[in-house]
Amino acid sequence: MSDTSSSALPRQVADAYVDALIELDPITGTYLGVPESSRRLPDFSPAGQAASADLLRATLRELDAAERLPGADSDAERRCGRLLRERLTANSPCTRPRRGCGPSPTSRRPPTASPRSSR
């Protein structure tokens, strides 16, 4: 992940996250228009998936710290922090403590109702 100091505000954390994400996921980089990304593919191995999960968790920790800093209460910083947190936590089992990056327990199908007996 890009070097973010302890005084990084939410927008700086978001910028560093995008830089690191493009390194881990060149397809996203290509989508965002980064020419160098078009010649690479992401690492789909377990190690690559772990690196992506680590980036997500580290970014959330940095965002938590950034939101407590002076200057983080401006409208732009609050909006950026809220959007980044929403993006990182939406449908991501990697943000749930002690569950790893496997399928979410809520992603399983609910039990089907038993057929009603006809009268």
N, C-alpha and C positions, 0 to 999 in steps of 0.2 A: 504494500500500500504506500502511496505517496507519503512523504514526511509531513505529518500534521503536528504542529507543536501543541503544547497544552493550552495555548491561547487561541486556538482555531475556533472561529465562529461557525454556526451551522452551515453557511454557504461554502466555507472553506472545506469543511468535512465532506460536503456533498461533492465538491470538485475533486477532492482526493479520492473519493469512492469511485467516481466515474473513471478517473485515470487508472485506478487499480482494476476495475471491472473490465475495462478494455484490454488490459494485459492478460487477464484470465479468460476472457470470452471475446475473441476477435470477431465473432459473428456480430455481436453487439457493436463493436467498433466499426465494422463495415456498415451496419445499419445507421450509425451516427455520422458516417462520412469520413472516417479516419482511413486514408488510403493504405497505410501500412498493414492494417488489419485484414485486408482482403486476401493476403497471401498465406494466412495462417488459419488453423482450426483450434477450437478449444480442447482442453484435456478432459476427456470424458471418463477417465479412469477414476477409481475411488480416491486416489490422491488429488486429482483435479477437483473432484466434488468436495473433498475436505477443505481444499484451499478456498473454494468459493464460500463455503459455510463459515470458515474462519474470518474471511473478509467481511461477511455480513455481520457476524457477532462483534468483531472489532470496531466496525463502523458504528454500530448501535452504542457501544461503550463510549466511543469518541463523541457521538452526538449527545449522549446524556451529559457528558462533561461540558460540551460546548454550550448547551442550553442554559447552563448556570452562570455563564460568564457575563460580565458587564458588556452591554451592547447587543446581547442576544435577544433582548426584549423588543427590538424594533420590529415593525410589521413584516418587513422583508425577511429578516432572520427567523422570526417565528413561523412564517409561512413556509419557508424553505425547510426548516427543521421538521415541521409537521408533515410535509409532503415526502421528505426523505424517509422518515420513520414509517409512514404508511406504505411506501414502496418496498421497504425492506421487510416489513412484517406481514404484508398481505400474502396469504397462502404459503407461508414459509415455515415448515416444521423445524428449520434450523434455529429459529429464535426461541423455541420452547426449551426450557431447562430440562436436562436429563433425558431427553428423548432422541437426541441425535437428529439425523436428517432422513429418517425413514418416513414411511407414510404416516400421516396424521391419523390418530384414532378416530377422529370425526370424519375422515374421508371414506371409511368403510361404509358399505351399504347398510341401511337400517334393516332390522329383521322384517321380513314380509309378514303381513297379517295372515292369520290362519283363515282358510276359506270358511265362509259362514255356512252353517247348515241350512238347508232349505226347509221350509215349513210346509 
